[in-house]
């Protein structure tokens, strides 16, 4: 049985995020922060005496950096302990490694804001940390005939050593491939 945490947009079937946690994990929840537009959910609590903040995001399509600035503010204000931030970032952090065909233009404002947020919060892209030069992708755009890695799981730098592996599974059931940490 799982503990289910979610945020959804009441006026749209397009947005929503969820976090499922096994009851056997021993998570004690202290608080939840959720977006009424279904763009993020954060669960703050403890597992085995360790403070933990888990957040799932669904970033907008627009090249607007304000979403990542808002997420940074929420995490700076609410997070406790180790942060695990995952979800649909809807932008690449490195256009040379995370996009095919490679994007040679300047990074989007949203990409810059996402990178700045991670740096500001002391978070690292866990898959890239384990695979520094590998190209793999989580999203297939048939319209643009391109692949990109826009689904990420980021973790506090000081907890990076606890990661055994981070894997991108094949894109099969939808246009996204799952990422496992």
Protein Blocks (a to p, Z undefined) as FASTA:
>chain_A
ZZddddddfkbckbccdddddfklopacfbdcddfklpaccddddeehiacddddddddf
bdcfklmmmmmmmmmmmpgcjaddedjeopafblklmgccddfbdcdfklmmmmmmmmmn
opacfklmmmmmbccdfbdcfklopaddfbdcdddfklmmmpmbdcddddfklmbdcddZ
Z
